[in-house]
Structure formats: structure tokens, C-alpha cells
């Protein structure tokens, strides 16, 4: 696809996206009233808009958003580093994989959100239980992607490197590590959204700050617009995290060919 055709397709896609957004917002504003849906079930957009500005002044919405975003960042970074490290270790050492796999599998099978009450009992109503839940949820997609990438490296390349007397470290840095980067970033994309889920679960179970707390507070007051505002802010936090991963991926994997739009 040439540059002109690609730019034209991007403009058309952007225009279609804007039109869909306008239709969605219009349906949100007037749809509930036309369908006879009470505002305490689905509030119109204007009511959510007004609630947003009320929460800015009364409920310190941006402070709670910043707290949740910081917890998401901490959980995502630590969980990603641990997942990548364990994935590389297991991929390079069949013995370590055989020894640790049963325990990792057991931890993977156990529902991670069930650990939130336990962490709160151990650490109290602090930020640490929320970060730990996010770490647990982020850890496994990263580890599995890295481990799978190391396993599927072409053995002929490794044998060729060994024939040229390459050390184990050289094989890792020159062959295995570059081959694992695309799957690693695929896992990071998944982990960036799952980190938000982990933090919110921790804040819902026990907390007095963060968007999860506001979500629980709004539900307790039967304040549906407040719940909608909180959900939108959580979506924004997750979207920013996801887009940040995409930007980093494009810079790190700039040497890979970009996918053609529309399958062309």
C-alpha cells in the first residue's frame, strides 16, 4: 500500500470513528428517555457530565484517579519484570521449568482476586494489597508469552551459534532475547489492562482511596451517575496504559514491518 492510499484509509477510518462516537453519545443522551429507562438505571450523558464536575470538587476525583493510576503503574511494572524474568529462566532451564511448573500452575489456577482479602488482612488498608493483586494478575500473561517465545526459537539458529563457539549468554542476547520481544510486548498489552482490574478489585475489597473506593461509595449511595463517572475514569486509566505500551513497542520494535491496513 502506497503512502497516499494509506493516509486516505486512515482519514476514512478516523471519520467513521468520530461519527460512531457522536452517534453513541447522542444515543446515550436521548436513548434512555425515549425508551422510558429511569435515570437511576441509565442516567443520560448530561447527568453524568454534571456529576463529573461535582466529583471534581466534592469527591476529589483527580486525587483518587492519580492514586489508582500510580497503583496500576507499580503493579504493571513489577508484575511485568517478574513475569519476564521467570519466563526467561524457565525457558532457558528445562530443569527449573520441571521443578517450578507445578507450583506456578497451582498459583495460576487459583483465582487471583481471592487473594485480595488475604493481602488486606496482612497489610491493612494500604496501597500494597492493591499492587500485589495487580502483580499477580499481570505476572502470568507475561511469563507465558516469554516462555512460549523461548521454547519456539529455531533450534538450527542455536546449533549454528554453538558451532561458532557462542557462549550461553551470547546465544541468549543475540538470538533468544530478540526473538522473545514481539511476544513479550503482546503480553504487555494484555497486562496493561489486567493491571487496572487487579487494582480495582483490591480497592473494592478494602480501601478508602482510589477509583475502586469511589465505585463502591457510589454503589452504596445508589448514585448511578457517580458509578458511570468512575467507570469512565477507570477506562481512561486503562487506555492510557495500553497506549503507552503501544508507543514503547513501536520504538523498540521499529525494525519489524508494520501491518498493512485492511489486509492490503
C-alpha positions as MATLAB code, in Angstrom:
seq = 'XXXXXXXXXXXXXXXXXXXXXXXXXXXXXXXXXXXXXXXXXXXXXXXXXXXXXXXXXXXXXXXXXXXXXXXXXXXXXXXXXXXXXXXXXXXXXXXXXXXXXXXXXXXXXXXXXXXXXXXXXXXXXXXXXXXXXXXXXXXXXXXXXXXXXXXXXXXXXXXXXXXXXXXXXXXXXXXXXXXXXXXXXXXXXXXXXXXXXXXXXXXXXXXXXXXXXXXXXXXXXXXXXXXXXXXXXXXXXXXXXXXXXXXXXXXXXXXXXXXXXXXX';
ca = [
       0.000    0.000    0.000;
       1.426    3.395   -1.001;
       1.516    6.376    1.318;
      -1.423    8.211   -0.304;
      -3.724    5.188   -0.096;
      -2.683    4.572    3.499;
      -3.354    8.187    4.503;
      -6.728    8.087    2.771;
      -7.668    4.917    4.617;
      -6.602    6.457    7.931;
      -8.728    9.559    7.261;
     -11.757    7.443    6.376;
     -11.292    5.279    9.449;
     -10.903    8.322   11.699;
     -14.020    9.950   10.238;
     -16.034    6.759   10.735;
     -14.791    6.519   14.312;
     -15.825   10.111   15.057;
     -19.280    9.525   13.543;
     -19.755    6.407   15.656;
     -18.716    8.341   18.766;
     -21.246   11.085   18.027;
     -23.988    8.502   17.450;
     -23.093    6.732   20.687;
     -23.119    9.962   22.723;
     -26.440   11.027   21.186;
     -27.954    7.629   21.934;
     -26.665    7.851   25.497;
     -28.170   11.315   25.973;
     -31.632   10.773   24.489;
     -31.966    6.994   24.237;
     -32.872    6.249   27.883;
     -35.630    8.886   27.872;
     -37.097    7.671   24.581;
     -37.076    4.079   25.824;
     -38.530    5.022   29.191;
     -35.487    3.881   31.164;
     -35.296    5.612   34.581;
     -32.262    7.797   35.188;
     -31.304    5.780   38.266;
     -30.695    2.816   35.946;
     -29.067    4.510   32.942;
     -28.513    8.241   33.517;
     -28.333   10.460   30.425;
     -24.981   11.819   29.351;
     -25.749   15.316   30.660;
     -26.346   13.951   34.159;
     -23.049   12.057   34.076;
     -21.360   15.231   32.801;
     -22.715   17.253   35.709;
     -21.730   14.535   38.174;
     -18.186   14.561   36.807;
     -17.693   18.230   37.721;
     -19.388   17.749   41.076;
     -16.985   14.902   41.876;
     -14.022   17.055   40.879;
     -14.807   19.495   43.682;
     -16.592   17.351   46.269;
     -15.061   13.864   45.964;
     -11.525   14.836   44.856;
     -11.904   12.758   41.703;
      -8.483   13.563   40.255;
      -6.725   12.642   43.514;
      -8.403    9.234   43.549;
      -7.625    8.807   39.853;
      -3.944    9.605   40.437;
      -3.791    7.073   43.301;
      -5.303    4.331   41.148;
      -3.029    5.217   38.222;
       0.057    5.030   40.453;
      -1.025    1.636   41.802;
      -1.652    0.397   38.262;
       1.782    1.598   37.149;
       3.548   -0.040   40.101;
       1.675   -3.328   39.736;
       2.179   -3.413   35.980;
       5.907   -2.654   36.062;
       6.738   -5.076   38.887;
       4.486   -7.819   37.521;
       5.963   -7.434   34.030;
       9.550   -7.580   35.267;
       8.858  -10.660   37.394;
       6.922  -12.369   34.618;
       9.630  -11.731   32.035;
      12.405  -12.824   34.389;
      10.703  -16.082   35.371;
       9.745  -16.728   31.752;
      13.355  -16.373   30.601;
      14.642  -18.546   33.455;
      12.162  -21.336   32.766;
      12.703  -21.098   29.021;
      16.472  -21.424   29.291;
      16.485  -24.089   32.016;
      14.346  -27.212   31.461;
      15.288  -28.336   34.975;
      13.938  -25.159   36.539;
      10.791  -25.428   34.441;
      10.215  -29.030   35.525;
      10.767  -28.157   39.187;
       8.713  -24.958   39.331;
       5.915  -25.648   36.846;
       3.575  -27.453   39.306;
       3.724  -24.564   41.769;
       3.329  -21.906   39.086;
       0.403  -23.837   37.613;
      -1.260  -24.072   41.032;
      -0.872  -20.324   41.526;
      -2.246  -19.714   38.049;
      -5.318  -21.896   38.658;
      -6.133  -20.172   41.949;
      -8.335  -17.095   41.322;
      -6.084  -14.119   41.858;
      -8.878  -11.868   43.083;
      -9.394  -14.251   46.003;
      -6.010  -13.169   47.359;
      -7.188   -9.574   47.841;
      -8.879  -10.161   51.244;
      -5.843  -12.108   52.419;
      -3.437   -9.347   51.413;
      -5.615   -6.776   53.174;
      -5.598   -8.888   56.335;
      -1.795   -8.999   56.171;
      -1.054   -5.399   55.181;
      -4.131   -3.421   56.156;
      -5.927   -0.801   54.105;
      -2.822    0.452   52.319;
      -1.770    0.584   48.672;
       0.273   -2.617   48.938;
      -2.595   -5.178   48.714;
      -3.874   -3.498   45.538;
      -0.424   -3.529   43.967;
       0.106   -7.178   44.909;
      -3.165   -8.241   43.285;
      -2.171   -6.356   40.128;
       1.249   -8.039   40.161;
      -0.334  -11.491   40.388;
      -2.715  -10.808   37.512;
      -0.065   -9.222   35.257;
       2.595  -11.833   36.001;
       1.126  -14.819   34.156;
       0.413  -13.412   30.669;
       3.944  -12.018   30.533;
       5.555  -15.216   31.798;
       3.588  -17.489   29.446;
       4.339  -15.343   26.388;
       8.053  -15.145   27.138;
       8.296  -18.845   27.942;
       6.492  -19.779   24.725;
       8.759  -17.483   22.706;
      11.931  -19.032   24.144;
      10.596  -22.528   23.500;
       9.836  -21.809   19.848;
      13.201  -20.304   18.898;
      14.569  -22.064   15.825;
      16.943  -24.756   17.168;
      19.003  -24.568   13.981;
      19.978  -20.997   14.853;
      21.092  -22.084   18.311;
      23.059  -25.015   16.905;
      24.705  -22.700   14.376;
      25.676  -20.270   17.139;
      27.125  -23.134   19.170;
      29.083  -24.269   16.141;
      30.724  -20.846   16.115;
      31.603  -21.251   19.828;
      28.984  -18.790   21.077;
      28.571  -18.747   24.844;
      25.217  -19.291   26.556;
      24.970  -15.585   27.295;
      25.675  -14.713   23.663;
      23.003  -17.137   22.460;
      20.513  -15.515   24.803;
      21.280  -11.892   23.917;
      21.773  -12.416   20.178;
      19.039  -14.981   19.416;
      16.597  -15.782   22.210;
      16.078  -12.317   23.646;
      15.349  -10.574   20.295;
      13.022  -13.427   19.301;
      11.054  -13.001   22.522;
      10.404   -9.279   22.133;
       7.234   -9.399   19.964;
       5.516  -11.973   22.229;
       6.695  -10.030   25.275;
       5.013   -6.858   24.062;
       1.877   -8.817   23.201;
       1.808   -9.902   26.835;
       2.472   -6.346   27.985;
      -0.586   -5.152   26.080;
      -2.722   -7.680   27.911;
      -1.057   -6.943   31.237;
      -1.602   -3.188   30.947;
      -5.380   -3.678   31.036;
      -5.336   -6.501   33.577;
      -3.378   -4.306   35.995;
      -6.386   -1.987   36.194;
      -8.627   -4.950   37.015;
      -6.307   -6.095   39.800;
      -6.074   -2.662   41.407;
      -9.830   -2.085   41.265;
     -10.529   -5.474   42.839;
      -8.193   -4.611   45.696;
      -9.807   -1.199   46.157;
     -13.296   -2.698   46.091;
     -12.468   -5.340   48.684;
     -10.971   -2.878   51.091;
      -9.809    0.664   50.684;
     -10.564    4.278   51.429;
      -8.944    5.825   48.364;
      -8.763    5.244   44.650;
     -11.375    4.845   41.940;
     -12.402    1.452   43.268;
     -13.323    3.124   46.538;
     -15.382    5.737   44.689;
     -17.075    2.944   42.743;
     -18.045    1.204   45.959;
     -19.070    4.517   47.543;
     -21.316    5.412   44.619;
     -22.911    1.976   44.659;
     -23.604    2.306   48.374;
     -25.335    5.632   47.790;
     -27.258    4.307   44.765;
     -25.633    7.159   42.829;
     -25.644    5.736   39.306;
     -24.045    8.806   37.630;
     -21.169    8.561   40.104;
     -20.663    4.916   39.173;
     -20.655    5.822   35.473;
     -18.103    8.594   36.006;
     -15.844    6.210   37.923;
     -16.104    3.555   35.225;
     -15.190    6.129   32.579;
     -12.152    7.243   34.570;
     -11.044    3.622   35.006;
     -11.418    3.131   31.269;
      -9.268    6.218   30.704;
      -6.540    4.900   33.012;
      -6.527    1.549   31.198;
      -6.495    3.223   27.781;
      -3.533    5.411   28.703;
      -1.603    2.380   29.971;
      -2.400    0.423   26.805;
      -1.408    3.283   24.505;
       1.834    3.777   26.439;
       2.747    0.137   25.783;
       1.973    0.596   22.081;
       4.190    3.688   21.854;
       7.088    1.893   23.566;
       6.555   -1.165   21.367;
       6.745    0.926   18.201;
      10.008    2.455   19.348;
      11.599   -0.814   20.453;
      10.349   -2.958   17.555;
      10.756   -0.301   14.882;
      12.658   -2.771   12.717;
       9.605   -5.004   12.249;
       7.347   -4.382    9.216;
       4.079   -2.669   10.081;
       0.817   -4.450    9.430;
      -0.922   -3.352    6.273;
      -4.267   -1.684    6.784;
      -7.319   -3.533    5.540;
      -5.255   -6.604    4.791;
      -3.654   -4.881    1.769;
];
